[in-house]
Amino acid sequence: MIKLFVSDLDGTLLNRQLQIDEMNKKAILQAMEQNVHIAIASGRMSAEIRGLMSQYPAGSYAIGQNGATIYSREHHLLQAQQHIPQIAYDIIQQGKQYEELVIFVHTIYDEAYIHERNARTIQYEHRMITAAKSVADLDRQVQQGSLACSKVTFLGDIRLLERLKEQLASRLGNEAEIVVSDVDCMDVTPVGVSKGNAIQLLMEKLALVPDEVACIGDSYNDLSMFKVVGHSFAMRHSDDQIKSEAKYVVDNVAEAIQFCLKNLID
């Protein structure tokens, strides 16, 4: 019996206008009416998740920044993880070697920062639901720990991101989690941070076993979810590797929820 359904946002629950389609809205409501808990797991900040899910009276759990922050349905912080300041500083410095890449620094307080606002940052800021703040001495504040950095995001050409990923992996070893979360986006979070680990925390809190949990996603930062739940769904447009690691492949969130309600509810 499914008691918790977890959905990714971008490329999964959200359309190109960063909205939830009507059929997915209805499916979520139907799941809630059958006492299924809903959780959103995203690379986005928890504040963005809360804004999108505020239309649902029952609320949803919010796993933000790939699991760096976890909030209850009542918006209480359950867990937050941040980088060691010097490690966050080193990550940023490595990324700044690639001048074509745009860097966003996120904190456990759901704040997003950039070094300066320009044409390159603006094209990515349009994809954000909450605005980023421009801070001239961002690096110093990160290094000193004035900003509780929980995630560093790099945006740009995938070839540069892959090169930076190899570079960071070699330099940081097991001191950070590095994941490509979109065709032009790479996130670096503290070691141990993942959507899968966040779901395990919720499972413990709700006293659930894997067979009572389903999830859906479309990207590589969703694979950790697939490993810890009993019923994993990949979006049909996902890369073949992602689809191969999911139990089911569907066209949309509504299809996954309907399958769960029809086949996995006692």
N, C-alpha and C positions, 0 to 999 in steps of 0.2 A: 504494500500500500504506500503510495507516494504521499509524504507529509511535508516535503520541502522541494520547491522547484526554483532553480537558480538560473538566471539568464545574463548573458553578456549584453552589452549595449550596442556599441558601434558595429555595424555590419550584421547585427543579429536582431535586436529588439527595435532599434531606431532605423527610420528610413533616411533618405538623403537630406531631408529637411530637418533632421535631428528631432523627429517626432515619432510617437508610437502610433502605428496604423490602427484603424478602428477594429479590424479583426483580432489583432493582438490584444487590444484593450479589453475586448469582450472575453477573450479566452482567459486573461489574467483574473478578471472579475469572477468568472465562472469557477476558476480554481480556488479563489479566496472563499467563495460561497460554499465550497466543499471542504473548508478548513485546511486547505493546503497553504503553508507558509510560502511567501515569495521573497526571494533575495535577488538583488542585482549585484553582479560582480563585474567590475569595470576598471580600466586604467584611468578613468576619469575620477575626479574628486568626489567625495561622499556628498558634498553640498550640491553638486550637479545632479547626483542620483536622487537626492531628496526632492529637488525641484521637479524633476520629471515624474516622480511617483507620488507627488502630493495630491494628485487627483483620486487616489485610492484611499478611502477612509480607514481601511485596515492597516495601511502602511506596509513597508517592506524593509527587510534588512538591507543594509548598504555596505558592500565590500568595495572600498575605494582604493585607487592607486595600486591595482593588482593585488590587494590584500594588505597594504601597509596600514590601512585604517578599516575598522569594522564597527558599524553602528547598529544599534537595535532598532526595532520598528518605532520605538518612542524617541529615537534620535539620541540615545545615550551611547557614549563611546565605550565599546567593549574592549578594544585593543588598538594600540598604535605603535608602530615601529619606525625608528628613524636611523639614518646613517650616523656613524661616528663622524664628527665634523671634519676631521682631516681626510677621511676617505671620500666624503662628499666633495670636498675641495679638489682632491686629486682627480676624481671622475670628471669634474667640470674642466679642469686644466687639460686633461687628455682630449676632451671633445673640442676644446677651443683651437686645437691644432688643425681642425678641419673647418676652415673659415666659411665654407658653404653651408654648414649645418646650423640650424637654429636650436638654441638651448632654452628649456624651461626648467625652473627649479620649483618643486612642490614641497609643502610642509605638512606636518601632521594636523595643522589647524586649517586645512583646506584652503591654503593660499597658493597662488601661482606667481612666480617672479621671472622677469627677463632682465638682461643687462641694460638694454635700451630698446625703445620701440622704433622700428623702421619698416620698410616695405616688405622685407622677408619675414619679420615676425608677424606682421598684420595678416598675411595670407594664412597663417596657421591660427592666429587668435580668432579668426572668424569661425573656426571649428569648435571653439570652446564656448561653454554656456556661461561660465563666470569669467570675468575679465582678469587679465594678468596685470601685475604692478611692475613698473620699471624702476629699478634700483641701481644706481651708478656703482656703488661699492658692494654689489651682491657677493662677489667672491670673498671679500673680507668678512662679511657677516656670516657666510656659510662656514668659513674656516674657524671663526671664533665661537660658533655655536649659537649665535644670536638668532638664527633662523633654524628651526628644527626640521632639517631637510629629510624628507621621507622618500622622495623619488626625483631623479634627474631624467628628463626626457630630451632626446635628440631627434630632430626632424629634418628630413632632406632625402637626398638620393640614396636608394637602398644599397648601392655598391659602397658608398662611403660608410653607411651604417654598419655593413657587414665587416668592413675593415676595422672600424672603431670597436666593434664587438670583439673581434679577435684580440685587438690590442688591450682592451680592458680586461678580458678574461685572463690574458697572460700576466698582466700587472697585478690584478686584484686577487686572483686565485679564488678562494672560497669566502671572500669578504663581501660579495655582492651577488645579486641575482640580475642577470642580463637577458632581456627577452625582446624580440622583435614583435611588436603588437599590431603593426599595420604595414602596408607596403612602403610607407615613408616615415615610420615611427619606431623608435627603440627606447625602452624604459630600463632604468637601472635603479633597483631598490635594495634595501638591506638584505643580507643573507637570511634565508628562511622565509622571506616574503613571497607568497604566491596565492593565487585564487584558491588552489586546492587546500593549502594549509588553513586559509580563512574558513573554508567550508567545513573542514574538520572541527574547527573551534565551534562553529554553529551547531554541528551535529552533536558535539558533547553537551553544549548548552541546552539543546532541545531533546537530548537523550534519544537520538536517532541512529539507526544502523544504515550502512550504505544502500541497502535495497529499498530504503524509504526515501531516497533522495535522487532527483533527476537534475540534469543541467544541460544547457545548450550554449554553443559558442561557435566562432568561425575562425579563430586565429591561434597563433602559437602560445599566447599567454593563457589560452583556455585549456591546454592539454593537461595541466596539473589538476584541473577540475575533473576531467574525464577519468583520471586515475583513482579518485577517491569516492566517486558515487557509483551506485549500482546501475544507473540508466543515463547514458550520455548521448547527446544529440549534436551532430555537426550540421551546420548550414550547407546546403548543396553547392554554394559557390566557393566553399573553402578549398584550400590546397588539398591535393590528394592525400598527403601525409596526415593531415588533420582528420579527414574523413575516415582514413583507415584506422585511426585510434579511437573513433567513436563507435558506440554500439548501434546507433541508428543515424540515418541521414534524412533530413527534411528540408522543406522549402522555406518554412517560417516558424516563428515561435508558437503561433496558434496551432499549427499541425502537431508540434511536439506536445503541447499541453493537452490537446484533444486525445492524442494517443495515450497519454498517462491517465487521463480521467476515464477513458474507455477500457483500458487493458490493465491498469496498475492500481486501481482503486477497489478495495473490497466492498 
